Amino acid sequence: MAFYPESLLDDGRPNPDFKMPVNPEPFNEPAFLYNWLVQENKLPPLVSDIEVPYSSPAWRQLPKTIIIHGTNDQIVPYEAATNLFKAIAQLL
């Protein structure tokens, strides 16, 4: 696992009591499935029905969220993450 949610406190600050697991979980094989779905262009049909417009009030029910996104992503542009952040921030 690349990120452990318990490494952060509820307010987003680092958890000073967090300790990395001695035997971390092995690499997550489902990530390979995601890459295959993208490669074969099978992902859009799977997620198109669950897409929620940023204007939807459903976003108000979103739990505390951390958005981590690099500028070198070749599948989802960095601007998608910044747009999501801005849209969520407007709802709060």
N, C-alpha and C positions, 0 to 999 in steps of 0.2 A: 504494500500500500504506500502511495506517495505522500498522502496527507492523512493525518489523524485528527479528526474533529475534536477529540478530547485534549488536544494540545493547546486549545484556546479556551478562555473563560467565556461566559455568556455575553460579556460586553465586547468581545473580540480581542482583548489583550492576551498575550501569551500566558499560558497556565504554568506558573513556576513549579508546580508539583508534578508536571508531566514528565514521564520517563519513557524513552523509546523502548519498545518491546525488545526483549533479549533475542527472541526468535521471530522476527517479523514475518508476516504472511508472505507466501510466494507471490511472484508477479501475477497479476490478475488476467487470466486467460480470456475473460469476456471482452477485453480490449481488442483482442484479435478479431472477434466477431464484428465489433464496430468498424474496424478498418476494412474488413471484407465487405460489409454492407455499403460503406462509402465507395469502395473501389468498383463494386458492381452496380452502383447507383440504385440500391434498393432501400436506402435510408429515407429519402423524401416521402415515398408512399406510406412508410410505417409511422411517421411522425406528423404528417399533414393534418390528420384529424384531431390531434391533441394540441395543436398550436393555439395559444391564447393571445389575442391582440393586446398590446401594451395598454390600451385604453380600458381593458376589462377590469371591473371591480374585484375580480378573483385575485388579482395581484396583492390586494390588501391583506389577504390571508397568508401570504408567503412568510415562512419563518425567517429568522435571521439568516442571512446568506452571505457567503464569501465568494466573490467573483475573482478567479485567477485566470488570466488569459495573456498569452504571449503575442508579440507582434509578428512572429514568424509562422503562425498557424496558416497552413495552406488550404484548410477546409472551411473554417469559420473565420471571417475577417475580424481583426481586432476591434473595428468599429461596432460590430455586433455586440460585443461585451460592453463597450462604453455606452451604446444606445440603451442596452438593458439597464445598466446602472442608472442612467439619467431618468428613464421611465419609472423605475422603482422609487427613486428618490423623490419624484414629483408626487407620488401617491402617499408618502409618509408625512 
